[in-house]
Amino acid sequence: MEYTVVLSSLTVMSIGLGVAFVLVKKKAVQNTLDLEKEKKRIIQDAKNKAATLLKEAQLEAKSRLLEMKSVFDTETEETRSELKSEDKRLLKKREKLDKQEDQLSKREQGIQKKESDVQKSLDSAQTKQDRYEALLEETKKELEKVSGLTLEEAKELLLNAMKEDARHEGAKLVKKITSEARENADKEAKKIISTAIQRYAGEYVAERTVSVVHLPGDEMKGRIIGREGRNIRALEAATGIDLIIDDTPEAVILSGFNPVRREVARLSLEKLISDGRIHPARIEDVVERATEEVDRVIKEAGEQAAFDLGVHGIDPELIKVLGKLKFRTSYAQNVLQHSVEVAFLSGTIAAELGLNIKLAKRMGLLHDIGKAIDYEVDGAHAIIGAKLAKKYGEIDPVVNAIASHHEDQMPEAVYDFIVQSADALSGARPGARKESLENYIKRLEDLENIANAFDGVVNTYAIQAGREIRVITESEKINDENAVLLSRDIARQIEENLTFPGQVKVVVIRETRAVEYTKK
């Protein structure tokens, strides 16, 4: 019984295992089939996707190709259009050149025809001239036979007769003109000149070669001199003016022939005394500002002179040159004041003669303009002034009047003689001029010019009435040994070229400065 039960159990288990195996195998087969289907599906999806990508790529390639073709067609069309335009332009140009060539050809033919006609006319004229000369020669021979005189004898008789008639008529005319001139010229000239002089009431102040600066006290002299004389040396070097500090109470004398420098020195010293700070650095600053102030005074002086005379339209640069005459003297006569006086006299004379008053005043005002720069340029001041006026746009009559007022150039118009007369009137007044001062100033200018001609010289100042000349040099170009040689060479040049009383002391100054600024 038990055995049967066990056997039944084994049978059941075997059947169960069989069924399980069948089920497992069936499931494995099913899984295999599923995997195969999935594989086919994946492969099909990949193929579909590849086909889709291929189509998209083909479409994009076609689109790009179409776009490139469109761009190419557009560019090609533009190029064709430009080529057509260029062809049309070249065709028009060629047609134009063909027309010009035809015109030139026709013109050349016309010129050739005219030349032929002219040549025929010349030949005809030459034939006629030959015939006329032959007839003239025959006529001369006939006249010689009739008159019994040769051609030269007849000419001489005719010329002698004409000379006698002309001399006779000329003598009568000269006698008549001389008589009338003697009757009227002196009378009219005296009237015009006296009228001009009476109507001018200008004052005259003689220029001096020294200026006096008053001090608040004698103790200020020591401050001006400075420790070991450094302040006075700095002031003299900066201005080129000699400071004389002597026993004169509460006064310092500034000595120098150049009035511009003297004025700069005077203003500088007054500013330093007023400020109280006197040392070399301060002196240089004050002198620079005083120089600017004098430049303004020069400009204002020129403008005021032109304004007072009613002379307008003068170039601003020429006005500045005119203002420099305020500090220029000629035979001790202030040249700017002299020029204003000559302008007024010229205008008055022109008014009496019924001429252009403003033009005459303009000529008189500018007649001595060359004296403002005659120390810089060689030549007569009249010619220098004429060139300067022409440079700044003055008209030819004004230029000629300037050039001819001392007859460096021959006068060409009545205005030239008017300016000459006015210049003589202004200079001939009692006390207007002094020969000695002009010669003195000229000699000092010559001293400076000789020294300035040497290489390495920055500035030159003639002081002590021309007994000493101080030469400021560039320390980079002139060393100590060269400074000795330079002083000797300048002295030799002065001996050879100038005449001077006594001795001239030549002082060559070579200075090296080191400047540094503090930092905050």
Protein Blocks (a to p, Z undefined) as FASTA:
>chain_A
ZZmmmmmmmmmmmmmmmmmmmmmmmmmmmmmmmmmmmmmmmmmmmmmmmmmmmmmmmmmm
mmmmmmmmmmmmmmmmmmmmmmmmmmmmmmmmmmmmmmmmmmmmmmmmmmmmmmmmmmmm
mmmmmmmmmmmmmmmmmmmmmmmmmnopafklmmmmmmmmmmmmmmmmmmmmmmmmmmmm
mmmmmmmmmmmmmmmmmmpccdcddddfbdcdddfbfklmmmmnogghlmmmmmmmmnop
acdddfbghiacdddfblklmmmmmmmmmmmmmnopacfklmmmmmmmmmmmmmmmmmmm
mmmmmmmnopghiafklmmmmmmmmmcceehiafklmmmmmmmmmmmmmmmnopafklmm
mmmmmmmmmmmmmmmpgcdfklmmmmmmmmnopafklmmmmmmmnopaccfbfklmmmmm
mmmmmmmpghkacfklmmmmmmmmmmmmmmmmpghiabdcdeehhpaccddddfklmcfk
lmmmmmmmmmmmmmmmpccehjadddddddddddddddZZ
